[in-house]
Amino acid sequence: MEEKPKIIVVPWDFTPVAENALAHAAKISRMVHDEVCLLHIVDKGIKPQEMGEKMAALKLVANENSTKYNMPIDIHISKGSIFSAIAEFVNDKEKKKEKEVTLVVMGTHGMKGMQKLTGSWALKVIVKSTVPFIVIQDPPSDQEKYHNIVFPVDFKKENKEKIKMAIYMGKYFESKIHMLVTVSTDQNLIKKTKINLNFAIRYFIQNNIEYEIHEVPTGNFAEQTLEFAQKTNADLILIVTTKNITFADYMIGASEQYIIANSSKIPVCCINPRSSFASTAQFMGGWGS
């Protein structure tokens, strides 16, 4: 059976941060050989003439960047709100019959203005997706591999869902995974954290992924993760978003939104927890099932 083509989606709004996201997508595409697709969202009530102008502008961007990065770049326009249309496109099973979306690389301005009151807009887009998001602020420093990835480990069972992505990055980019563990005095939390840590180690060893374990004292784990990422000059931080995130999480600030909008502008890969966990067998081969 012929394997479906895979695509990396870049939400495109004609801004510099979208250009930065495309630069990261091109970097990843060279390593994994997935296609790149620019996704532009327009209002549902857009007039035909304006739609034609948007399509022409998007084609021009795709052609220019195809030459720049020496790779084919596809385009697509969807109607709706960015908070739903991006997820609808990447989650669309009918679309996946033709091409499978494996990753979204999205630019963000961090948390500015109204976002400080309502939470990260990026997080509101991410939590509806069934595929991983890499959120970036700056362009990549180079077109080389992601060498160091920070992988915070705590007591939550959803931690296991990050392993698939860590193996994917380790295999394609030869990345070293830095597992960050907080030292707790709560024996129950220590036990749960060790289970998650040992689970990750087992699959990293089986997939020949280089890793290190680092301990930090009990405290604000999000802040400690960012401090550690800065000290190690990390290329990427790998996190799981809050399961069943609520409006209250946006208002008071789910910890991941501060990691996503970090002042060091380190790219962040976000995995959304599913309602049921996949079997551990899928981790054996890395990214594929």
N, C-alpha and C positions, 0 to 999 in steps of 0.2 A: 504494500500500500504506500502510495506516494505521500511524503510528509508535506503538510501545508506550509506555505511561506510564513515566516514570522516577521512581525513589524514592531518597531519602537516608535511610539507616538510622542510627538512634541506639540503641546498646545501652543498655538501661534497667535499673537496679538500685535505683531509688528512693533514690538518694543525691544530695547537692548537686552533685557533679561531673557526674552524668548530666543534671541540670537545666542546668548550664553548657553541656554538649554540645548539648542541645536548643536553647538560645538561639543558638548558632553555626549549627546546622542551619536554624533559622528565618531567620536572616540570609542564608544562602546560598540557601535556597529562594525568598526574595523576588526574588533576582537571576536565578536560572536557571529558576524556575517548575517545579521538580521537587517531587513530593509528599514528605512526611516520614512515616516509619514507626518507631514505638518497638518494639524487639526485646528481649523479656525471656527469659532463659534459666532453666529450672527443672531440678531433678534428674529423671532418668529414672524414678525410683521414686515420684514424687509421687502422693499420693492424690487421687481425683476431687474431694473436697470442697475440699482445699487449692488444687487447680487452678482451681476455680470462684472461690475467693476472690482468687487472683492475677489472674484475668481481669477480675473486677469492679474491683479496685484499679487495674489498668492502664487500663481504660476510663475510670475517673474522672479519672486523670491526663491522658489524651488529651483528654477533653472540656474540662477546665479550661484546658489549654494551647492548645487550638483557639480558645477565647475570648480568651485572653491575647495570642496572636500573630495572631489573625484569619486562620487558615488551617486546612484540614482536616488532621488527624493520624490516621494509621492505627496499628493495633497488631498484634503477632504474638507468640506464645509458642512457643519451641522447647525441646525436651528434650535434655539432654546437658551437657557441660562447656563453659564459656565459651571454652576454648582451641581448641575444634573447632566448636561449634555456630554461632558467629557466622559463621565462614568458610563452613560448610556452607549456611547460609541465603543469604548474598550470592552464593555461587558456584553455587547451585542452578539448573541450566539449565531445569528444568521450571518453576520459579518465574518465571524470566525470560521465559517465554512470555507471562505475564500482565503483569508489570511488571519493568523492568530496573533493577537496583541500580547506580547510578553512583558512589556515594560513601558511606563510613561516617564518621560524626562521633562519636568516642568520648572520654569523659572518663577521666582518670587522676589518681591522687594523686601521681604522680612515682615516685621510687624510695625507698621507705621500708621499714624492718624487714627482713623476709626477702628482699625484692627486691634488697637490696644484696648478698646472697649468691648468689641464683639468677638474677639479671638482671631486666630489666623485664618484668613480666607483660603489659604492653601490647604489647611487641614479639612475645611468644609468640602473641598473638592475631592480630597484623597479618600476620606472615609467611606465613600460610596463605591469605590472601585474594587474589583476582584483581582486586579493585577498590581504588582509592586509599582510604587512611584519613587523616582529619585528627584528630590527637590534641590534646586541649585540657585545661587545668587550671582556668583561670578563665573567667568569662563574658566575652563580648565587651565592649570598652569602649563600643561604640556599635553601632547597627544599620546603619552605613554600610559602604562598600566596604573590601576589603582593599587598601590603597594600596601598600604596599611588601613585596615578597616576596624573600627571600634564596635564591639559587639557586647553591649551591656546585658548582664544576666541577673535576673532577680527571681523571686519565688513564684511568679505567675506562670501557669501552665502554657499560656499563649507564647511564651518565649521560644518554644519548640518550632513555631512556624517560621522563625527567621532562619533556621538552619538551611533550608533549601536554597535561599538566596545567598547565604554565606558560601555554600559549596559551589554554587554557580559562579560567584565572583572569584573564589579561590581557584577553580579549574581554568577559567578563561583568562584571568588576570594574574594568576600566581600570587594572589594577595595573601598577606599574613593577617590572621584574625586575632585581634586583641580582645580577649574576653575580660570584661570588667565586672568584678563581683564586690558587693558591699559586705563588710564584716558586721554581723548582727549578734545580739545577745539573746534573741528569741530563738529557742531551740527548734520550734516548729518551722519558722521561716528559714532557718539554717538548713534543715532537712530538705525542704522543698527546693531551695536554691541549689543544693548539691545534686539533687535529682536532675534538674535542668542542666547543670554544668556537666555532669557525667554523660547525660544524653548527647549533648553537643560534642563533647570530646570523642565519644564512641564513633560518631559519624564523620568527624573531621579526620580521625585516624584511618577509617576505612576508605576515605576518599583522598587520602594523602594531602590534606590541607594543613599548612603550617599554622600553628597557633601559639599564643602565650596567654597565661592567666595572671591578672593583676587584681590585687585587693585594695579596696578603699574603705575608710572608716564609715560608720553609719552617719548619714546626713542627707542632704538634698541630692538624690541620685542623678537628677537631670543636670544640675549644676556641676556635679562631680564628673559626669560623662563628658560634658563640654570642656572642662578644665583638662581632663586626661587627653581628649582628642587634640586640644591645642598643643599640649606638651609633646605628644608623639607625632605631631605634624600629620595627622590622619588625613587620608584622601576621602574617606567616607565614614559616616556613622549609620549603623543599621539598627532600626527600632521597630517595635510593633505598636500600632496605634491603640488607643483605648477602646475596648470592646463596648458596644452599645453606647457610644458617646452621646451626651445629652446637651441641651442648651446651656445648662449650668456649667458643663465642662468648658464651653466656649467663653462663658462670662468670667469664671474664676481662673481659667487657664489650665487645660489639660497639659501635663508636663511636656508632651511631645511637641506642642506648638512652639515652645521656647527653644527646643532643640532644632526644630525645622528653621526657625528664624534666627539662628545663632549669629552673634556679632562677628565671629571669626569667619563666617560665610563658608563653612565646611559643608559639602554636599551631604544630604541625609536621605537614606533609602527607607521608605515606610512600607511596612507590610500590614495589611488589615487582617485581623483575626477572623477566621471563619466560624460558622456555627458548629461545625464538627471537624475534627482533625483528620488529616489524611493519614493513611497507614505509613508506618516508618519505612516500609520497603521502598517507597518512592525516593527516599533520600539517598539510596545507595548509588544511583546513577547520576546524581546532581540535579540539574534543572528539569530534565524530562521526566515524565511519569513512567 
